[in-house]
Amino acid sequence: MIAGFDHVVIAVRDLAAATAAYETLLGRSAQRQDTRDGVATTLIALDNTAVELIAPDGEGEGGQRLIAALESGEGLKSLVFATPDIERLHTRCERVGLDPAAIGPPASSRHSASTWRTFRTNTQRTNGVRLFFLERDTPLTPSPRTDSSVLGLDHVVIRSADMERAAALYGARLGLDMRLDREVRGHRLMFFRCGDAIVEIAHDASRKTDQLWGLSWRVANADAARERLASTGADVSEVRQGMKLGTRVFTVRDNTCGVPTLMIEQNSASDA
């Protein structure tokens, strides 16, 4: 019932600056900007997901909630899963105790005739992580890219103090396929397949609730992607071998709006 990620939501204070930063980071152009309920948004679509940047703008309950959320800093705030059958997924969430809100009426952007419907689950039932589920009548069209642009999302990192509870949520309740559960450098990691990307759960005993933490972006050539970002003045690490066999990675240390960010080049042998 979950087809993959529709988009990730990053809360920021200055939408124009954040949009410029993510256009540079991803090597893609923003597709649309909207404002409603006191929240301004920008969307950048990639091959397998999109990034939605949100910032307070004017009056509205949504804007007030976002201002409160930004008190803890900018960063990754929500995951939005894609589904082809929102009624069926809503029923499943009810049956497995996730206390979903009602499915919202069809919504649209002023820049597009396409519509979507969405609902969210109770954040307490999802251990502190804000999860939404969305069905579109028309898929997003990715922004044009170059050889050094980001292709799409490789994985989302969630930190959790209770790995068994996280396994029950993402595996048993949401139905994602657990691909790996292992110790890496003294830390337990779990990986769940979500479309052609991954939800990675990392053990963090200091957490009281789960935390959306970081993003890993897929690139065709790590050297080319690093050179492109370095030429813009970005603070990037050297390219190194990744923890997974056959991967090459580098870290982006600034201009990510508070989101720990990794770029990863994979080959076919390194797929999870």
QUIDAQUI-V946213 format. One record per backbone hydrogen bond with DSSP energy under -0.5 kcal/mol. CO is the residue of the C=O (numbers start at 1). NH is the residue of the N-H. If there is no record, write none. Layout:
# QUIDAQUI-V946213
CO/NH  CO/NH
This chain:
# QUIDAQUI-V946213
1/3  4/82  7/80  8/10  8/52  9/77  9/78  10/54  11/75  13/15  14/18  15/19  16/20  17/21  18/22  19/23  20/24  21/25  22/26  23/27  23/28  26/150  32/43  34/41  36/39  37/63  38/57  39/36  40/55  41/34  42/53  43/31  43/32  44/51  45/143  49/46  50/8  50/52  51/44  51/53  52/10  53/42  54/12  55/40  60/64  61/65  62/66  63/67  64/68  65/69  66/70  68/71  69/72  70/73  75/11  77/130  78/9  79/81  79/132  80/6  80/7  81/134  82/3  82/4  85/89  86/90  87/91  88/92  89/93  90/94  91/95  92/96  93/98  94/97  98/122  107/116  109/112  114/109  115/137  116/107  117/135  118/104  119/133  120/101  122/125  122/126  123/128  124/127  126/129  127/210  129/131  130/79  131/121  132/81  133/119  134/83  135/117  140/142  146/149  149/220  151/47  152/218  154/198  155/216  156/158  156/200  157/213  157/214  158/202  159/211  160/204  161/163  162/166  163/167  164/168  165/169  166/170  167/171  167/172  168/173  169/174  170/176  171/175  176/178  177/193  180/191  182/189  184/187  187/184  188/203  189/182  190/201  191/179  191/180  192/199  193/177  194/197  197/194  198/156  198/200  199/192  199/201  200/158  200/202  201/190  202/160  204/207  211/159  213/260  214/157  215/262  216/154  216/155  217/264  218/151  218/152  219/266  221/225  222/226  223/227  224/228  225/229  226/230  227/231  228/232  229/232  229/234  230/233  234/236  235/253  235/254  240/249  244/247  247/242  248/265  249/240  250/263  251/237  251/253  252/261  256/259  258/260  260/215  261/252  262/217  263/250  264/219  264/266  265/248  267/270  268/271
